[in-house]
Amino acid sequence: MLEANWTGTSTVPSRGLYPHQWSWDSAFIAIGLRHLSPLRAQTELETLLTAQWADGRIPHIVFNPSVPLDAYFPSPDFWRSSTAGRAAGAPRTLQTSGIVQPPVHALAAWLVHRADPGLSRARGFLARVYPRLAAWHRYLLHRRDLGGGGLASVVHPWEQGMDNSPCWDAPLARVAPAPARSFRRADLDHGAAEDRPTDLDYGRYVRLAADYRDGAYRDGGGEFAVEDPAFNALLISSEHALARIARELGATGTARHARAERLTRVLSDRLWDPAAGLFSCRDVRGGGLIPERGVSGLVPLLLPGLPRETAAALVATACGPHFGLGGETRLPPSYDLLGEAFDPHRYWRGPAWFNTAWLLERGLRTQGETARADALRTAFLQVAGASGYAEYVDPFTGEACGATGFGWTAALTLDLLHTRPGDHGSPAAGQHTSGTTSVQGTEGGDGA
């Protein structure tokens, strides 16, 4: 599947629905590719970073000029990055979107380096990507601290990656939708309407993106600004990775580790919701925490500096009635099973996604929950294979939804096949786990 989705310099998420390069998709894909070809994994990240803007942002889409404009919306002629983004330093020779996605990239770069340190050093891989990754983090920590509390804000639901989550419903309600006749939804050519965002929500997404574009992609003036726990947890995790990269390059990395620890405290101060038993999104424009339980609120399990009582509460929430991990659900749903907006098939409003399952598996290992991590790993491999490596699945049945042959599902399957059951701690902490794991008796094992 990864071979079929390879373009020569990067990997598309799927040939039909997503025919360009996506930012956090490429980071997850590189994490899986490192086990097959560390060189190709390095190339995946290097290709993405060539599209970085001068202000430090890494755009969420890098467009392939050979793909017809009507194959995906919003297309390059909507974003107009080289003109509307000129003041922010958008590339002149590449067409990109103007928004970003979660910062998994430094973590991916470190893991890719660890897969073959000799090759990485010979090519100068870390020395070349480190300045770009550092600039990316500076952009998020300074330009995107819209709440003034130290965390990064997203200015569009697409930036957080969990596009259609009910967590966005309240802040999105303030946004007047773009007229339905002003755009054509290419996503409905590849997926059932009942599985995709509604026309009303999509109209609001288009309005937000158009307003950001028309404001020359300046940060801080839009109607939508949300501090999201998963986005910031991934930023913190990548800060730890940048510290390790700095040490590999001969620096101390002490300041970056200290920053990651400080941001972990800030995350707890601003987004921890003890009554809900997880981290919640903060509506910067509306004020206060958003009272919805999304899988985003469990992702901070990744963080090694999380207070023990907070980690225990997160595990209890994940395994309780709201997410059913290890019990009612095969994989963790994207949204609260008991929430009024829960839908097991509609995009990010309930289905299970493989990247969030991978992040939670990793988080459980980080917190010493080895047995639960092993069980989630087994379930991931079974459901991934049985679903045809789907984009997302029904959390109860594992029924495939969205695209099949999906890039990060295939890649993260490869990564879990190289993680031994029973491993303690997060493999991301620095060591590459070698060897493969037998998956006889699990669906899809032979296809990986």
N, C-alpha and C positions, 0 to 999 in steps of 0.2 A: 504493500500500500504506500509506503514511504517512497519507494522507487517510482511508482505511478504518479505520485504527487510532486516529484522533484522536477524543477525547471532548469537545472544546470547550475544555479547559484543559490537557490532557496527552495522551500517546500510550501506549496499551497495547502490550506486546510482541507479543501476538497475541490475537485476539478469543476464541479457544477455550481454549487451555491457560493463558494468562496474562491474565486480564481486568481487572487492576488496574494501578496505576502502580508500576513497579519503579525503584529508585534509580539503579543504574549504567546500566540500560537508558536511562533518560531523559537521562542525561549524554551517552551515545553518540548518541542520537536528536537531541538539540539540536545536536551537532556537525554532523550531516548537514543538519538543517533550516535552519541558518544560511545555506545557499546559496540556499534557496527563499524563506524568510520569517524574517529575523532577529527580527522581533517575536514570531513563534510560538516560535522557539527560546528567546527570553528567557522567554516565558510558561511553557514546559516546565519550566525550572529554577526559576522563581519558585513555581510550583505545588508542586513537590516540597519546596521550602524552607519552605513554610507548615506542613509537618508535622514540622519539626524539634523535638526535645525540648529542654527547658530546660537539660539537662546538655550539650547540643551535638550529640548524636548525630543523624544523619539516618537514619531507619528504612528498611529495605530494601524494604518494601511500604507504600504508602498505599492503603487500601481504598476502593473505590467503593461507597457504601451502596446503590446501585440494583442491584448484582449479587447474586444469591441466594447465601446462605451456603454451599450445597453445590457451588458452581461451582468453588471452589478450596480446597484444604487445604494448610497450616493457615489457617483462616478467622479473621475478627476475634474470634469467640467463643472461639477457642483462645488467642490472644495476650492478650486482655483488657487492652489497652494503657492505657486511660483509668483503670483501677483498679489493676492490678498495677504499672503504670509511673508511678503518681502521684508517688512519692517522687523519681523521676528526672526529673519534669517533662514527662511525656507530654501531648500536647494533649488537652483535655477534649472538644472537639467533632469531632475526627477520629479514626478508628480506624486504627491502624498495627500493623505488627509491632514487635518489641522489639529485633531485631538489626540489623546494618548491612551495607553492601556496600562494595566498593573505592571510594576517594575520588578519582574522576575529575572531580568537580564543578567545582573551581576552574579546572582546565585547560579544561573545557567552557565555563565562563563567560567566560574570557579570549578563546577563539576566537570565541564568539558576539559579544562586544563588537567584535572586530576585523573581523567581517563587515560591520558598519555602525556605525562609531564615532559618527556624528552622531546616529543614532536612539538609541543606547545612552546618550549623554550627555544628550540631550533628556529621556529617560525616567528618568534617574538610576539606570540599571540596576546599574552596578557599586557605586555608593554604597549601594544597598539590599542587595545580596547579599554584599558584602564582610564585614560583621560576622558574618553567619551562617556564612560559609565559614571565617572565622577561628576561630569558636567550635567548629566541626566539627573542625578540625585540632587545637585545644587538647584536645578530648575524646580524640582518638586518641593524641596524643603523651603525655598525662598519665594518663588513666583506663585506657588500654589498654597501657601499658608494663608488662605483667605479668611479663616476663622481667628487668626492671631494667636492660637494656642500651641503651635508647633507642629501640627499634623498637616499632611497634604490633603487638599480638597479635589474632588472631581467636579467638572463643570458640565458634564453630560453623562447620562446613564451608560452610554457605549464605552466611556472611559473605564468604568469600573469592571467591565467585562461581563457582568451578570445583568444584561441589558434591560430585561423586562421584569425585574424583581418587584414584588409588591412594596418593598422598602422605598421605592421611588415614587409611589403613587401620590403621597401627600405633597412633596415638593414639586412634582410634575403638574399637579392640579393648578398651579399658578401660571402655567405656560399656555398661551393661546396656540392651538394647533395651526400648522400651515394648511392652506386649502387643499382638499383631497385631490383636486385636478392639477395641482402644481407639481406633482411628482408621480412616478410610476414605481410600484414595489416589485423589484425583480425577485425578491425572496419568495414570493408566492408562486413563482414558476417552478420552484424546487421543493416546496413544503406545503403541507395542508394548512389552510387558513386557521383552523382550530388549534394548531400547534404553534402558531406565530403570534407576535404582538397584534393587538387590534389596530384598525385604521386610525382611531383616535389617538392611541399612544404613539403610533408611528408618526402621525402629523406633528405631535409635540416634539418628538426627536428631531424631525426635520427643521422645525422652527428654531429650536435651540442651536442646532448646528449652523443654520443660515445666519442667525444673529451673531454668533461667535465669529464666523467668517467675515461678515460685514463690518465687524468691529476690529478687523485686521488681526484677529486671534490674540487680542490683548486679554490678559487674565484679570478677573476681579469685578467685572461689571455686569455679569449675566444674572438671570433670575434663578438659576439652579447652581447651588454649591453645597456639596455634601462631603463630610468626612466619613470615609468608609473603613471599617475595621480590617477587611481583607486587603485592600489596597495598601493601607499603612503597615500591616503586618508583613506583607511581602517587601515593602520598602525597608523595613527594619531587618528582615532576614537578609536582604541584599546588602545592607550596610555591613552586617557581619561578614558577608562574603567579600565585600570590597576591602575590609580590614585584612583578610587572609591574602587577598591579591596583593595589597600593599606590602605585606611582609614578604611574600614571594619575590617581589621586585626590589627588596632591600630596605624598605621603610619599616617603621614600627607597627603601624596600624592601630596604635593605642587610641588615638583621637577618634577613629571611626568606631571602634568597639565601645568607647565611652558614649558616643552619640547614639549608637544603637540601644544601649542600656537606658539612656535618658529618654529616648523616644518610646521605649517599652513602658516606662513609668507614665509618660504623657498619655499614651494610648489608654492605659488603665484609668487615669484620672478623668479623661474626657469621654470615653466611650464605654466603659464597663457599666453594665446594668445589673446589679445584684438581684433585683426582683425577677428579671427575665432569665438570669443564669447564663448570660452570654454578652458579647459586645454588640452594641447597637450603633446604627448610623446616626450621625448628628447633622440636622438640617441647619446649615450655617445661616441661610437667609431667614428661615422661619423661627430658628431658635429651638434648642432642646433636642433630646433624643427621639428618634422615630420608633414608635412602639410596634415594631414588626420583627419577627424572628426569621432571619435569613441565614443560609449556610455561611455567608460572609462572617457572621459573628462567631463562628467556631474556628476559623482559620488561624487566629492568634495562638492556637495550640502549637504552632511552629516555633514559637519564641522560647529560647532556653531560659530567659530571665523572667518569665511569667511567675508571679507569686503562686506558691503551691496550692493555696486554697482556691485561687482563681482557676488554675488548671483542673483541679478536682471538680469544680462546679461546671466547667465546660464539658468535661467527660460525662458527667451526670446528665447534662442537657442533651448532648449528642445521643446518648443511649436511652433517653427517656421518651415520653409520648410525643414530643414535638418533632423528633427526627428519627426515632426508631432504629438507630444504628445497632446492628447485631441482633435485632429482633424482628419487628414488623416490616422493615424495609430491607431490600437486598443491598442497596447502596444509599448513602445519605441524600435525602431530597434537598433541592435548592431552597425550599421554603417550608415553613412550619406546617406539619401535617394537620394541625388543629386550627390553622389560620383560615379566616373567612375567604381569602382569595386563593386558597390552595387549589391547584389543578395539576394532576399528575402528568399531563401531556403538554401544557402550554409553556412555551419558552421561558425558562427561569422562574416560573411561578409554581414549581413543584417537582419537575423532572429531576433525575439525578444526572450529574455531569461527571465525566471521568477525571477532569483536571482537579475539581474540588475533592473528589474521593482520594486522589493521589496526595493532595495537600494534607488532608486529614489523616491519611495513613502515616505520612511523614510526621505530622504533629503528634500523633499518638506515640510514635517511637521516641520522639524528643522528650515526651513527658514520662517515659518509662512504662507505657501501657502496651507492652510487647504482645501479649495474647490478643488484645483487641486489634492491634495493628496487623497481626498475622491473619486474623479472621477477615479483616477488611481487604487485605491483599488477595486472599483466596477468592472472595466474592468479586472483586474487581476483575480478576483474570477470567473467571467463569462467565460473568455478564458481558465483558468486552468481546470475548470470542463468540458467544451465542448470539450477540446482537449484530454481528458483522462489523465490529469496531465502529459503533454508531456515534454520532455527535452527542446524543443524550438519550436517556431511557426512562421508561416508567419506573419509579423507585420501588414499587411493589413487585412487579412481574419481570422487569428487565426488558420489556418490549422496546424495540428500537424506535427512535423518533429522530426527525431531522435527517441530515445526511448520513450515509454509511461510508465506510472506508475513510474515516475521519482522521486527520493527521495526528493530532495530539493524543487521541485514544490509542492509535497504533504505537506511537512513540513511548507513551507512559506505560503501556503494557510491556514493551521491551525493558524499560527501566525496572519495573517490578520483578520481571523474570531474572534480573541480575541482583536482586536484593534477597538475601537468604532469610527464610522464616526464622524467627527467634532472635534476629539482630536487635541489639539494644542501642538506644540513642539514634539520632538522625544521621544517616549516611552523608547528608549534606554538610555535617560538621567538618568534613575535610577529607575523608578517606574514600577512595573508590572501592566498591565491593566487586571483586572479580569472580569469574565462574558463572555458570548458569544454574538455574533451579529446575528440577524436573517438575513438569506439570501434567504428568500422566493422570488421566481421569478427570481433567478439567476441560470444559468446552473451550475450543479456540487455542489450546496450548500448541498444537502442531502448526497452526497458522501464524504464530508469532514469529 
